[in-house]
Amino acid sequence: MPRFIGSLIAIAAAMLSLVAGPTNAREVVDASAPMKTAVTVYRDPSRQVDQSMNRNMPEGFAMISETRRVTLPAGVSTIRFAGVAEGMVAVSAIVTGLPGGTIEKNRNAELLSPAALVNGMLGNRITVTRTMPGSGKQISQEGIVRTRADGGLVLETAEGYEAVRCAGLPERLTFPSVPDGLTPQPVFTIDTRDEAGGTYDITLSYLAWGFDWQAHYVATLHEGGSADRLRFNLLSWLTILNDNGQSFADAELMAIAGTLNIESDFEELAEPPRAKPLRLTCFPIGSTSAGSAVPYYGKIVPPPALPTLALAESADTVIVTGYRRSEALQSVPVAMVASEEQLGDLKLYRVPEPVSVNAQGLKQVAFLNQKDVKGALLYEVICRPWPVFEPDLKSEASILLKTKNDKKHGLGMALPMGGITLFEPSASGDLLVGEERLRDYAVGQEIEIAMGPSVQVQGQCSRTSIARPIEDGARPWVTIKSVVTNANPHKATVRLNLGSYAEWEVQGLRKTRLKDGNRVAELSVPANSEREITFKMRLSER
């Protein structure tokens, strides 16, 4: 009988130990700060050529890869990655280097904030300190939090239940500790299993919302060149925008040029963690005539966008990498230039040294610094048979700076879209002569930069006659007379833009060609002279 009772006691003890000590308890371990970081920025895929970056809400994204160290216990554990980007797309996150892989992924939804502190201390004691208006004496009192911070805060004190901020006295809340799960930085966690335990270097890679980048070019013409043989220097910058609240120190920075087909709504998937304010108002402090002094908790409007970034080197919020200030723009020394690499049909620009991508900031990195680029001036006149122009009405020709993106002309690398600013030397220093937006240019393409209207070259196209159709429904030929005047002391190359190649047929002009969907013809006009040509046009059957 004693042996039977002893067996029952042993069984009961074993069952009690199972209840008291669950076997599925998970230890939480913190991954180290990033030891190595790579940030690859993709520009906003919906941004058009004539649009600049939206500094208030950039709609590009980045691929972020961080190498961290973690020491795991034996069994199942939870790894916390603190300081991830607030625009993190958690569903895109991948962790490599773990022997047991990933069991579950989670993203914290709330950051450390006054409201989160109150909610986390529900049912626990905090200290409220009030300042007496007459004596300035501070009186502290403990109370138990009995409500959440949704609409007000009620404490249970020795005197009963009190609503904070309803006594009309200055009050301060003191919390003994930070509730579990609240951090000042966004946190991403995963569950993993390691049978033996150990220390590992692991890599966390994920997409993040709230980035963008753009290019900007500065072209400075040389002195003494002729219209058909110009030389200019071309300095180009990549401007990286990080709208997240997290910085990425000593990162390998890359930018991807090209348009990607994006189906996912990264903005919706990101869902940045919330940091709610504590809004405790019982009655407004003010008067019926002056109105309430309750603060406004609406969206804070950020400052206006900076001017052209390539020229804003003095702005505190723009960090320029590899730039030393110089008196002449054409002699700007660049210590570090991003290199171009092929990425399928896209272009990748890699910064050769680690740089810091600061939170809520801009970073500028040079990626092109070419001297003695060959170019020429071209004047363009629009010539159409409709409507009829007055015979004595002349229009100013548009000035174009023309070059070709190849090694022969001093270029030969892909040029991503962005703004360009043109300067020309004078006795008073380099002067601004034009600004334009450039689309993406591949190697081998002709580049034309608009410099504004010309006062020296003018053109006029007028309809002189219409050939009567032989039969009803036939397309009549319209005779066009074009007169181009060149008041420059040098000859000018003038392009006649004759409209859509598919819309019009031309007769009487040699060496017409297709340019950006239009039929064009070029002619040379001697210095201080006028040239007149006559040709015919009619609607095409196409």
C-alpha positions in Angstrom: 0.0 0.0 0.0 2.7 2.6 0.8 4.4 1.7 -2.6 1.1 2.5 -4.4 0.7 5.8 -2.6 4.2 6.7 -3.5 3.5 6.1 -7.2 0.5 8.3 -7.0 2.5 11.1 -5.5 5.2 10.8 -8.2 2.6 11.0 -11.0 0.9 14.0 -9.4 4.2 15.8 -9.0 5.0 15.1 -12.7 1.6 16.5 -13.8 2.1 19.6 -11.6 5.5 20.2 -13.1 4.0 20.2 -16.6 1.4 22.8 -15.6 3.8 25.0 -13.7 6.5 25.0 -16.4 5.2 25.2 -20.0 7.6 23.8 -22.6 6.7 26.3 -25.3 8.0 29.4 -23.6 10.0 31.5 -26.1 13.0 33.6 -25.2 13.2 37.0 -26.8 16.6 38.0 -28.1 17.7 41.3 -29.7 19.7 41.3 -32.9 22.7 43.6 -32.9 22.7 47.0 -34.7 23.4 46.6 -38.4 27.1 45.8 -39.0 26.7 46.2 -42.8 23.9 48.0 -44.7 23.0 48.3 -48.4 20.3 50.7 -49.6 19.1 50.5 -53.2 16.7 53.3 -54.1 14.1 53.0 -56.9 12.5 56.2 -58.1 8.8 56.8 -58.2 7.6 54.6 -61.2 4.6 57.0 -61.9 6.6 60.2 -61.9 6.7 61.9 -65.3 9.6 63.7 -67.0 8.2 67.2 -66.1 7.6 66.3 -62.4 10.1 66.7 -59.6 10.3 64.6 -56.5 7.5 65.1 -54.0 9.4 65.9 -50.8 6.2 65.8 -48.7 5.2 62.3 -49.8 7.8 60.5 -52.0 6.3 57.5 -53.7 9.4 55.6 -54.6 10.8 52.7 -52.6 14.1 51.1 -51.5 15.5 47.6 -51.1 17.3 47.6 -47.7 19.6 44.8 -46.7 21.1 44.7 -43.2 23.7 42.2 -41.8 23.3 41.7 -38.0 24.6 39.3 -35.3 22.4 37.3 -33.0 23.0 34.7 -30.3 20.2 32.2 -30.1 19.4 29.8 -27.2 18.5 26.2 -27.9 14.9 25.7 -28.9 12.4 28.2 -30.2 13.1 31.9 -29.8 11.9 35.3 -31.0 14.4 37.6 -32.7 13.8 41.4 -32.5 15.2 43.7 -35.2 15.0 47.2 -33.8 15.4 50.3 -36.0 14.0 49.0 -39.3 12.5 51.6 -41.6 9.1 52.9 -40.6 8.0 52.4 -44.2 8.9 48.8 -44.1 6.8 46.4 -46.3 6.8 43.5 -43.8 5.4 40.9 -46.2 8.5 41.4 -48.4 11.0 40.7 -45.5 13.4 37.8 -45.9 15.9 36.6 -43.2 18.8 34.4 -44.3 21.6 32.8 -42.3 19.4 31.1 -39.7 19.9 27.3 -39.3 16.2 26.8 -38.5 14.7 29.2 -40.9 11.7 31.4 -40.1 8.6 30.1 -38.4 6.6 33.4 -38.1 7.0 37.1 -38.9 5.5 40.0 -37.0 5.6 43.8 -37.2 5.0 45.9 -34.1 2.0 48.3 -34.7 2.7 50.9 -31.9 5.7 52.9 -30.9 6.6 54.4 -27.5 4.4 57.4 -27.0 2.4 59.1 -24.2 -0.8 57.4 -25.2 0.9 54.0 -25.5 2.4 54.5 -22.0 -1.0 55.1 -20.5 -2.6 52.1 -22.3 0.3 49.8 -21.3 0.0 50.8 -17.6 -3.8 50.1 -17.4 -4.4 48.6 -13.9 -0.9 49.7 -12.7 0.3 52.5 -10.5 1.7 55.8 -11.9 2.5 59.1 -10.2 0.7 62.4 -10.9 2.5 65.6 -9.8 0.5 68.9 -9.5 1.9 72.4 -9.1 -0.1 74.7 -6.8 -0.6 78.1 -8.4 -0.3 80.2 -5.3 2.9 78.7 -3.7 4.4 76.9 -6.7 4.7 73.8 -4.4 4.6 70.4 -6.2 2.4 67.7 -4.7 2.9 64.1 -5.9 0.3 61.3 -5.5 0.1 57.8 -6.7 -2.9 56.5 -8.7 -4.0 53.4 -10.5 -4.8 53.8 -14.2 -8.4 52.8 -14.8 -9.1 54.0 -18.4 -7.3 53.9 -21.7 -6.1 57.1 -23.3 -8.8 57.2 -26.0 -10.8 60.1 -24.6 -9.5 60.9 -21.1 -7.5 59.5 -18.2 -9.1 58.4 -14.9 -6.9 57.5 -11.9 -8.0 55.7 -8.7 -6.2 57.5 -5.8 -6.6 57.5 -2.1 -9.3 60.2 -2.4 -11.3 58.2 -5.0 -11.5 58.5 -8.8 -10.0 61.6 -10.5 -10.0 62.7 -14.1 -6.5 64.0 -15.1 -6.4 67.6 -16.5 -9.8 68.4 -15.0 -8.5 70.2 -11.9 -7.3 73.2 -13.7 -3.8 72.8 -12.3 -0.5 72.0 -14.1 0.0 68.2 -13.9 2.8 65.9 -14.8 2.6 62.1 -15.1 5.5 59.8 -14.2 5.6 56.2 -15.2 7.8 53.7 -13.2 8.7 51.7 -16.3 8.1 51.2 -20.0 5.5 48.5 -20.7 6.7 45.4 -22.6 6.6 45.6 -26.4 6.9 49.4 -26.6 10.1 50.8 -28.3 11.0 54.2 -29.6 12.0 52.7 -32.9 10.0 50.4 -35.3 10.6 46.7 -34.6 10.3 43.6 -36.7 10.3 40.2 -35.1 10.6 36.6 -36.3 10.3 33.3 -34.6 12.9 30.7 -35.3 14.1 27.3 -34.0 17.7 26.3 -33.3 18.2 22.8 -31.7 21.7 23.6 -30.4 21.8 27.4 -30.1 24.7 29.6 -31.2 25.9 32.9 -32.6 25.1 33.7 -36.2 25.5 36.6 -38.7 22.2 36.9 -40.4 20.9 39.2 -43.2 17.5 41.0 -43.1 16.3 42.2 -46.5 13.1 44.1 -47.2 11.3 46.7 -49.3 10.6 50.1 -47.7 8.2 52.9 -48.8 9.0 56.6 -48.7 12.1 57.0 -50.9 12.8 58.6 -54.2 15.7 59.9 -56.3 16.3 62.1 -59.3 19.2 63.4 -61.5 20.2 66.9 -62.1 22.7 68.2 -64.7 24.8 71.4 -64.8 26.2 72.2 -68.3 28.7 75.1 -68.6 29.6 76.2 -72.1 33.2 77.0 -73.1 34.3 80.4 -74.3 35.3 80.9 -77.9 33.3 78.2 -79.6 31.3 78.5 -82.8 27.7 77.6 -83.2 28.5 74.4 -85.0 31.4 73.5 -82.8 30.7 74.0 -79.2 32.3 72.5 -76.1 30.8 72.3 -72.7 31.3 70.6 -69.3 28.6 68.4 -67.9 28.4 67.7 -64.2 25.6 65.5 -62.9 24.2 64.7 -59.5 22.0 62.0 -58.0 19.7 63.3 -55.3 18.5 60.6 -52.9 15.4 61.4 -50.7 14.7 59.4 -47.5 11.4 60.4 -45.9 11.6 57.7 -43.2 12.5 58.6 -39.6 15.4 56.2 -39.6 19.0 56.8 -40.8 21.2 54.3 -42.5 24.8 54.9 -41.5 27.8 53.9 -43.6 25.5 52.2 -46.2 26.4 50.9 -49.6 24.2 53.2 -51.7 22.8 52.4 -55.1 20.2 53.9 -57.4 18.2 52.2 -60.1 17.3 54.0 -63.3 14.4 52.8 -65.4 10.7 52.2 -65.1 9.5 49.0 -63.3 6.2 47.4 -63.6 4.8 47.6 -60.1 1.4 46.0 -59.2 1.5 46.2 -55.4 0.5 49.2 -53.4 3.6 49.6 -51.3 2.1 52.6 -49.4 -0.8 50.5 -48.3 1.3 47.5 -47.4 3.8 49.5 -45.4 1.5 50.7 -42.6 4.0 52.6 -40.5 3.8 52.0 -36.8 1.8 54.6 -34.8 2.9 56.9 -32.1 -0.3 58.4 -30.7 -0.3 61.6 -28.6 -2.0 61.8 -25.2 -5.0 64.2 -25.6 -6.3 65.1 -22.1 -8.8 67.9 -22.2 -11.6 68.4 -19.7 -12.5 72.0 -20.4 -10.8 74.6 -22.6 -8.6 77.2 -21.1 -9.5 80.5 -22.7 -12.5 82.9 -22.9 -15.7 83.1 -24.9 -14.3 86.1 -26.7 -10.8 84.9 -27.5 -11.7 81.3 -28.2 -10.2 78.1 -26.9 -6.5 77.6 -26.3 -6.8 73.9 -27.1 -3.9 73.0 -29.4 -4.4 71.9 -33.0 -3.5 68.2 -33.5 -3.9 68.1 -37.3 -1.2 67.3 -39.8 1.9 69.4 -39.6 2.6 71.1 -42.9 6.3 70.6 -43.8 8.4 73.6 -45.2 8.3 74.3 -48.9 10.6 72.4 -51.2 14.1 73.6 -51.8 15.1 75.3 -55.0 17.1 73.4 -57.7 19.1 71.0 -55.6 22.2 71.1 -57.8 22.6 74.7 -56.9 21.6 74.5 -53.3 24.8 73.5 -51.8 24.4 76.0 -49.0 21.1 74.5 -47.7 21.6 72.7 -44.4 19.2 69.9 -45.3 21.1 68.8 -48.4 24.1 66.7 -47.8 26.5 66.7 -50.8 28.9 63.8 -51.1 32.2 64.4 -53.0 31.8 68.1 -53.5 34.2 70.9 -52.9 33.0 74.5 -53.4 34.7 76.3 -56.4 34.4 79.7 -57.9 33.8 78.5 -61.4 31.2 75.8 -62.0 33.1 74.3 -64.9 36.1 73.5 -62.6 34.1 71.8 -59.8 36.4 69.0 -58.4 34.5 65.8 -57.5 36.2 63.5 -55.1 33.7 60.6 -55.5 31.7 59.6 -58.6 29.0 56.9 -58.7 29.8 54.2 -61.3 27.3 52.8 -63.8 26.4 49.1 -64.0 24.0 47.0 -66.1 21.0 45.4 -64.4 19.1 43.7 -67.1 17.4 46.5 -69.1 17.9 48.9 -66.1 20.9 50.9 -65.0 22.4 50.8 -61.6 24.5 53.6 -60.2 26.8 52.5 -57.3 28.4 54.9 -54.9 32.0 53.6 -54.5 32.3 54.4 -50.8 30.0 53.9 -47.8 27.8 57.0 -47.1 25.0 57.8 -44.6 21.4 58.1 -45.8 20.0 60.4 -43.2 16.4 60.3 -41.9 14.1 63.0 -43.4 17.0 64.2 -45.5 18.5 64.5 -49.0 21.8 63.1 -50.2 23.6 64.3 -53.3 26.3 62.2 -55.1 28.0 63.0 -58.3 27.7 60.3 -61.0 29.0 62.1 -64.1 31.7 64.7 -64.5 32.6 65.0 -68.2 34.7 67.8 -69.7 34.9 69.0 -73.3 31.6 67.4 -74.5 31.1 68.2 -78.1 27.9 69.9 -79.3 26.3 72.4 -81.6 23.6 75.0 -81.7 20.4 74.3 -83.7 17.5 76.6 -84.4 14.0 75.1 -84.9 11.1 76.8 -86.7 7.6 75.2 -86.6 6.2 75.1 -90.2 2.5 74.0 -90.8 0.1 74.6 -93.6 -2.7 75.3 -91.2 -3.6 77.8 -90.0 -2.6 80.5 -92.5 0.2 82.8 -91.2 0.3 86.4 -92.2 3.0 87.1 -94.8 4.7 89.7 -92.7 4.5 87.8 -89.3 7.7 86.2 -88.2 8.3 84.0 -85.2 11.4 83.5 -83.1 13.2 80.2 -83.6 13.8 78.0 -80.6 17.5 77.5 -79.7 18.6 73.9 -79.1 21.9 72.6 -77.7 22.5 69.4 -79.6 24.9 66.6 -78.9 24.9 62.8 -79.0 25.3 60.4 -76.2 28.4 58.5 -77.4 32.1 58.4 -76.7 32.9 60.4 -79.8 31.0 63.4 -78.4 32.5 62.9 -74.9 29.6 61.1 -73.2 28.6 57.4 -73.7 26.7 56.4 -70.6 23.0 56.2 -69.8 21.5 59.6 -68.6 18.5 59.2 -66.3 15.8 61.8 -66.4 16.0 65.0 -64.4 16.5 68.7 -64.7 19.4 70.4 -66.4 20.7 74.0 -65.9 22.8 75.7 -68.5 25.4 78.4 -67.9 27.5 80.5 -70.3 30.7 82.4 -69.4 30.7 86.1 -69.6 32.8 89.1 -68.3 30.7 89.0 -65.1 31.1 85.3 -64.6 29.0 82.3 -65.5 25.4 83.4 -66.3 22.2 81.3 -66.4 21.0 80.8 -70.0 18.4 78.1 -69.6 16.7 75.3 -67.7 15.0 72.2 -69.1 13.8 68.7 -68.1 15.4 65.7 -69.7 13.9 62.3 -70.3 15.9 59.1 -70.0 18.6 58.9 -72.7 20.3 55.7 -73.7 23.7 55.4 -75.2 23.8 56.4 -78.8 20.7 58.7 -78.8 20.7 62.3 -79.9 20.2 64.8 -77.1 18.6 68.2 -77.6 18.4 70.7 -74.8 16.0 73.7 -75.2 17.7 77.0 -74.4 14.8 79.3 -75.1 13.7 81.5 -78.1 16.3 83.3 -80.3 16.1 87.0 -81.1 18.7 86.6 -83.9 17.1 83.8 -85.9 13.5 84.2 -87.0 11.3 82.1 -89.4 8.0 82.5 -91.1 6.0 79.9 -93.0 3.0 81.0 -95.1 0.6 79.3 -97.4 0.8 80.8 -100.9 -1.7 78.6 -102.9 -3.9 75.6 -102.8 -4.1 73.2 -105.8 -7.7 72.5 -106.7 -8.5 68.8 -106.6 -9.3 67.2 -109.9 -12.1 65.2 -108.4 -14.2 65.5 -105.2 -12.6 63.9 -102.2 -9.0 64.3 -103.5 -6.4 65.8 -101.2 -5.1 69.1 -102.5 -1.5 70.1 -102.4 -0.8 73.3 -100.4 2.2 75.4 -101.5 4.3 76.7 -98.5 6.8 79.4 -98.6 9.3 79.5 -95.7 11.6 82.5 -95.1 14.3 82.3 -92.5 16.4 85.3 -91.3 19.8 84.9 -89.6 21.1 88.1 -87.9 24.1 86.3 -86.3 27.7 87.0 -87.4 28.0 83.2 -88.1 26.0 80.8 -90.1 23.0 79.0 -88.5 21.6 75.5 -89.0 17.8 75.8 -89.0 15.4 72.9 -88.7 12.0 73.1 -90.2 9.5 71.0 -88.2 6.8 70.0 -90.6 4.5 68.2 -88.3 3.6 64.5 -87.8 5.3 62.2 -90.2 2.1 60.1 -90.5 -0.2 63.1 -91.0 1.5 65.0 -93.9 3.1 64.3 -97.2 5.9 66.7 -98.5 7.0 67.4 -102.0 9.9 69.6 -103.2 12.2 69.2 -100.1 15.2 66.9 -100.2 16.7 65.1 -97.2 13.7 65.2 -94.9 13.9 62.7 -92.1 11.9 61.4 -89.1 12.6 63.0 -85.7 10.5 62.1 -82.6 7.5 61.3 -84.8 7.8 64.5 -86.9 9.1 65.1 -90.4 11.9 67.6 -90.3 14.3 69.2 -92.8 17.5 71.1 -92.0 19.0 74.0 -94.0 22.0 76.3 -93.5 21.5 80.0 -93.4 24.6 82.2 -94.0 25.5 84.9 -91.5 23.5 88.2 -91.7 21.4 86.9 -94.5 18.0 85.5 -95.4 17.0 82.2 -97.1 13.7 81.4 -98.8 12.4 78.0 -99.9 9.2 76.8 -101.4 7.6 73.3 -101.1 4.3 71.5 -101.1 2.4 69.6 -98.4 -0.9 67.7 -98.2 -2.7 65.4 -95.9 -1.5 61.8 -95.9 -3.6 58.8 -96.7 -2.1 57.1 -93.7 
